[in-house]
Amino acid sequence: MADEHKHDGHCDCGCEDEMEVLVLVDDEDQEHEFELIGELEVDGANYKVLIPLDEEESDEEEEEVVILKCILDENGEELLSDIEDDEEWEKVADAWDEALESGEFDD
């Protein structure tokens, strides 16, 4: 049987070379690691789809997916922001569901 283990970027199999990890800082200056699993464009805006790496996950539970909007600050640097508008959130969530159903983002 093949060697099966959780690929979390901290194992020694080299899987960290395959995943893009983003470190985000919250309002309390706490760092959180996320794996970038996809990017979307909806109505001309860009979004990043992330999975938290620093939270314990249960195999029985569905993975939490975080979708953040890409915005530019005054210096042209990319920042990630929460989606605060409900209508915008629904459009982006629907686009992500459609991308998953089409197989565009297979794990």
Backbone as CSV, one residue per row, in Angstrom:
resi,resn,N_x,N_y,N_z,CA_x,CA_y,CA_z,C_x,C_y,C_z
1,MET,0.843,-1.179,0.000,0.000,0.000,0.000,0.889,1.244,0.000
2,ALA,0.455,2.249,-0.663,1.218,3.499,-0.749,1.271,4.179,0.610
3,ASP,2.338,4.925,0.816,2.499,5.683,2.048,1.502,6.838,2.034
4,GLU,0.501,6.769,2.918,-0.518,7.808,2.971,-0.342,8.621,4.234
5,HIS,-0.351,9.923,4.105,-0.297,10.814,5.250,-0.900,12.147,4.861
6,LYS,-1.149,12.943,5.854,-1.729,14.260,5.612,-0.649,15.183,5.061
7,HIS,-0.875,15.716,3.888,0.070,16.647,3.263,-0.257,18.050,3.741
8,ASP,0.473,18.484,4.754,0.177,19.779,5.348,1.313,20.772,5.192
9,GLY,2.296,20.447,4.382,3.412,21.352,4.203,4.480,21.195,5.259
10,HIS,4.217,20.364,6.265,5.186,20.158,7.338,5.729,18.735,7.331
11,CYS,5.354,17.925,6.356,5.873,16.571,6.253,7.170,16.613,5.431
12,ASP,7.855,15.503,5.334,9.145,15.471,4.649,9.060,14.893,3.236
13,CYS,7.877,14.867,2.638,7.732,14.234,1.324,7.962,15.202,0.171
14,GLY,8.167,16.467,0.459,8.359,17.444,-0.604,7.076,18.090,-1.064
15,CYS,5.949,17.777,-0.424,4.669,18.335,-0.868,4.613,19.845,-0.686
16,GLU,5.450,20.391,0.214,5.430,21.841,0.389,5.893,22.549,-0.871
17,ASP,6.625,21.820,-1.738,7.057,22.394,-3.000,5.890,22.557,-3.960
18,GLU,4.826,21.782,-3.752,3.691,21.774,-4.662,2.597,22.749,-4.238
19,MET,2.582,23.158,-2.987,1.501,24.006,-2.514,2.006,25.422,-2.262
20,GLU,1.137,26.378,-2.537,1.475,27.768,-2.260,0.855,28.142,-0.922
21,VAL,1.706,28.521,0.035,1.248,28.859,1.374,1.321,30.374,1.558
22,LEU,0.222,30.941,2.030,0.167,32.360,2.342,0.075,32.525,3.856
23,VAL,0.809,33.462,4.391,0.731,33.783,5.813,0.003,35.113,5.931
24,LEU,-1.149,35.086,6.582,-1.952,36.286,6.757,-1.925,36.703,8.216
25,VAL,-1.939,38.000,8.455,-1.909,38.546,9.804,-3.277,39.144,10.096
26,ASP,-3.865,38.725,11.228,-5.192,39.233,11.575,-5.095,40.562,12.326
27,ASP,-6.239,41.073,12.769,-6.301,42.371,13.452,-5.557,42.382,14.785
28,GLU,-5.298,41.185,15.333,-4.595,41.081,16.615,-3.125,40.704,16.415
29,ASP,-2.618,40.896,15.198,-1.233,40.601,14.827,-0.859,39.125,14.979
30,GLN,-1.843,38.243,14.896,-1.594,36.808,14.920,-1.429,36.319,13.486
31,GLU,-0.394,35.503,13.243,-0.160,34.960,11.909,-0.929,33.657,11.738
32,HIS,-1.487,33.469,10.541,-2.230,32.263,10.204,-1.783,31.804,8.817
33,GLU,-1.510,30.503,8.671,-1.081,29.954,7.389,-2.280,29.399,6.630
34,PHE,-2.290,29.664,5.331,-3.340,29.179,4.448,-2.709,28.599,3.193
35,GLU,-3.336,27.555,2.669,-2.928,27.032,1.365,-3.813,27.677,0.310
36,LEU,-3.173,28.223,-0.722,-3.916,28.783,-1.849,-4.349,27.625,-2.736
37,ILE,-5.663,27.437,-2.875,-6.150,26.318,-3.684,-6.799,26.771,-4.983
38,GLY,-7.032,28.066,-5.120,-7.626,28.540,-6.355,-7.736,30.041,-6.396
39,GLU,-7.930,30.533,-7.619,-8.161,31.965,-7.828,-9.343,32.096,-8.770
40,LEU,-10.159,33.087,-8.516,-11.361,33.326,-9.306,-11.390,34.767,-9.783
41,GLU,-12.060,34.974,-10.907,-12.381,36.327,-11.355,-13.890,36.390,-11.532
42,VAL,-14.520,37.323,-10.839,-15.970,37.492,-10.907,-16.249,38.980,-11.091
43,ASP,-16.958,39.304,-12.148,-17.320,40.697,-12.446,-16.109,41.624,-12.433
44,GLY,-14.988,41.148,-12.961,-13.787,41.964,-13.074,-12.945,42.062,-11.818
45,ALA,-13.392,41.456,-10.720,-12.620,41.465,-9.469,-11.967,40.094,-9.275
46,ASN,-10.813,40.088,-8.604,-10.081,38.844,-8.365,-10.230,38.411,-6.910
47,TYR,-10.275,37.085,-6.723,-10.460,36.493,-5.410,-9.507,35.316,-5.256
48,LYS,-9.056,35.079,-4.025,-8.224,33.926,-3.723,-9.015,32.999,-2.806
49,VAL,-8.914,31.697,-3.107,-9.599,30.679,-2.326,-8.540,29.954,-1.505
50,LEU,-8.731,29.933,-0.189,-7.720,29.435,0.738,-8.301,28.393,1.686
51,ILE,-7.411,27.523,2.178,-7.759,26.572,3.231,-6.803,26.825,4.393
52,PRO,-7.330,26.987,5.616,-6.447,27.211,6.770,-5.577,25.977,7.031
53,LEU,-4.297,26.197,7.293,-3.383,25.105,7.609,-3.112,24.998,9.100
54,ASP,-3.396,26.033,9.855,-3.033,26.039,11.264,-4.171,25.675,12.199
55,GLU,-5.215,25.071,11.664,-6.314,24.602,12.492,-6.407,23.096,12.364
56,GLU,-6.744,22.432,13.465,-6.910,20.985,13.405,-8.150,20.676,12.588
57,GLU,-7.994,19.666,11.726,-9.102,19.276,10.867,-9.485,17.840,11.171
58,SER,-10.728,17.548,11.095,-11.221,16.189,11.238,-11.529,15.652,9.852
59,ASP,-11.194,14.375,9.617,-11.469,13.767,8.316,-12.967,13.730,8.031
60,GLU,-13.773,13.715,9.090,-15.218,13.602,8.914,-15.852,14.948,8.578
61,GLU,-15.178,16.032,8.909,-15.739,17.354,8.665,-15.290,17.879,7.310
62,GLU,-16.134,18.689,6.707,-15.784,19.335,5.451,-14.747,20.414,5.732
63,GLU,-13.763,20.520,4.838,-12.728,21.531,5.021,-13.323,22.928,4.913
64,GLU,-12.859,23.809,5.785,-13.283,25.206,5.736,-12.545,25.889,4.591
65,VAL,-13.287,26.575,3.753,-12.705,27.329,2.651,-12.918,28.806,2.934
66,VAL,-11.870,29.580,2.737,-11.927,31.026,2.937,-11.722,31.683,1.578
67,ILE,-12.610,32.589,1.216,-12.470,33.324,-0.045,-12.285,34.792,0.294
68,LEU,-11.185,35.357,-0.189,-10.870,36.753,0.080,-10.719,37.521,-1.229
69,LYS,-11.108,38.772,-1.203,-11.023,39.642,-2.372,-9.635,40.262,-2.457
70,CYS,-9.068,40.290,-3.657,-7.767,40.922,-3.891,-8.002,42.402,-4.193
71,ILE,-7.360,43.256,-3.424,-7.442,44.697,-3.654,-6.026,45.256,-3.665
72,LEU,-5.859,46.441,-4.212,-4.552,47.086,-4.232,-4.560,48.258,-3.267
73,ASP,-3.461,48.386,-2.498,-3.356,49.538,-1.610,-2.820,50.729,-2.387
74,GLU,-2.577,51.849,-1.699,-2.137,53.062,-2.370,-0.777,52.924,-3.031
75,ASN,0.009,51.912,-2.634,1.326,51.667,-3.235,1.286,50.612,-4.339
76,GLY,0.087,50.133,-4.660,-0.042,49.117,-5.686,0.236,47.705,-5.195
77,GLU,0.378,47.530,-3.873,0.607,46.215,-3.287,-0.718,45.479,-3.144
78,GLU,-0.702,44.171,-3.437,-1.922,43.384,-3.317,-2.223,43.085,-1.856
79,LEU,-3.468,43.329,-1.467,-3.963,43.000,-0.142,-5.158,42.080,-0.296
80,LEU,-5.422,41.279,0.725,-6.601,40.424,0.726,-7.582,40.970,1.742
81,SER,-8.839,41.057,1.333,-9.872,41.670,2.157,-11.087,40.755,2.240
82,ASP,-11.788,40.817,3.376,-13.050,40.094,3.499,-14.047,40.632,2.481
83,ILE,-14.959,39.781,2.069,-16.054,40.199,1.185,-17.205,40.606,2.099
84,GLU,-17.509,41.893,2.129,-18.496,42.403,3.080,-19.899,42.519,2.492
85,ASP,-20.015,42.613,1.176,-21.309,42.761,0.520,-21.932,41.387,0.300
86,ASP,-23.141,41.169,0.795,-23.810,39.867,0.692,-24.030,39.428,-0.751
87,GLU,-24.416,40.366,-1.610,-24.665,40.042,-3.016,-23.363,39.607,-3.707
88,GLU,-22.296,40.345,-3.419,-20.984,39.992,-3.983,-20.560,38.614,-3.480
89,TRP,-20.738,38.352,-2.172,-20.370,37.053,-1.595,-21.123,35.916,-2.300
90,GLU,-22.416,36.099,-2.533,-23.217,35.060,-3.190,-22.696,34.765,-4.594
91,LYS,-22.350,35.800,-5.347,-21.817,35.613,-6.698,-20.503,34.839,-6.667
92,VAL,-19.621,35.203,-5.741,-18.316,34.560,-5.663,-18.460,33.110,-5.183
93,ALA,-19.306,32.887,-4.174,-19.536,31.529,-3.673,-20.128,30.646,-4.771
94,ASP,-21.064,31.197,-5.548,-21.643,30.444,-6.669,-20.587,30.122,-7.718
95,ALA,-19.710,31.078,-8.007,-18.643,30.845,-8.990,-17.699,29.747,-8.505
96,TRP,-17.391,29.742,-7.205,-16.526,28.698,-6.643,-17.211,27.333,-6.740
97,ASP,-18.495,27.265,-6.392,-19.235,26.001,-6.493,-19.240,25.490,-7.926
98,GLU,-19.459,26.389,-8.887,-19.465,26.001,-10.299,-18.096,25.490,-10.737
99,ALA,-17.025,26.148,-10.272,-15.666,25.718,-10.617,-15.387,24.327,-10.050
100,LEU,-15.852,24.068,-8.842,-15.665,22.745,-8.241,-16.433,21.679,-9.012
101,GLU,-17.673,21.987,-9.353,-18.510,21.036,-10.075,-17.945,20.725,-11.460
102,SER,-17.315,21.699,-12.084,-16.761,21.497,-13.421,-15.433,20.729,-13.373
103,GLY,-14.893,20.542,-12.156,-13.614,19.836,-12.026,-12.414,20.724,-12.225
104,GLU,-12.623,22.026,-12.302,-11.530,22.963,-12.546,-10.509,22.949,-11.415
105,PHE,-10.960,22.679,-10.181,-10.076,22.688,-9.017,-10.124,21.363,-8.302
106,ASP,-9.727,20.293,-8.959,-9.684,18.982,-8.318,-8.505,18.904,-7.381
107,ASP,-8.721,18.283,-6.211,-7.638,18.089,-5.247,-6.703,16.987,-5.691
